[in-house]
């Protein structure tokens, strides 16, 4: 993440519709350099949107296939903990 994006080929992780509200889904879209495509992994392993100052949160804390990741205030809970591989 040297440029603060999370990429899969030409696609970047993004916030749906550029929305910064709680509950906004994380999506994959064309990399365009928009602020909603910038993230950091902080010291407590929270994935933080630099545009919103909020965390990636597994919806309702249910780690099942297909469960969306949403934007939510950082709480330090397990459903907001991420790591690089």
N, C-alpha and C positions, 0 to 999 in steps of 0.2 A: 504494500500500500504506500509506496513512496509519494505518489501524487494524491493520496488520501481517497482513492477510489478502490472499489472491489470489482474486479473485472472477470468476465468469461469471454475471451476473444474480444469482439468489438462492442460487447454489451457491458453495462455497469449496473451495480445495485443502485436503486433510486427510491425516492418516496413518491408514491402514486399521485399524479397530478401536481407535483411540486408542493403538496399540502404539508403543513407543519403542525397540524392538529393531532391531539391524542387519538389513537386508533387508526391512523393512516397506515395502509399496508406498504410493506417493502416490496418492490417490484424490480424487474430487470428491464432496462431500456437502452436505447442507443446512447453511447457515451457522448455527452455534449459539453462537459465542463461546468454544468450548472451546480450551484451550491448544494442542492439536495442529493448530489452524488458523492459528497465528501463525508468520510467517516473516520473515526479513530477508535482503536482499542485502548481503553485507559488502563491504569495500573491495577484496577480490580477486575479486569477482563470484561468490562461492559463495552458493547459496541455502540458508540455514541455518534449520532448525526451531528455534524458540525453546524449545519444550518439551523437545526431545531434545539440543540443542546439536550436532546432526549435520547433514550436508549431503544435498541431493538429488543423486543419482548415477544416471546413465544406466547401466542394468544391463550389466555386462561391457564398458562403454565402446563399445557397438555402437549408433551413431546411426541406426538404421533404424526405419521406421514400425512402430508397435505395441510397441516396446521399452519396458518399464516403467521408471519412475523410482522408485528405492528410497532408503531412509534408510541412510546409511553414514557412518563417520567422515570428516571433512574431510581431504582429501589434497592439494588444490590441482591435481589433474589436470584435463585438458581436459573429461572427461566429467562434471565437477562445476561447470563454468563456465557462467553464465547472464547475461543482460542484459535490461534493460527496453527496450521499443520504444515 
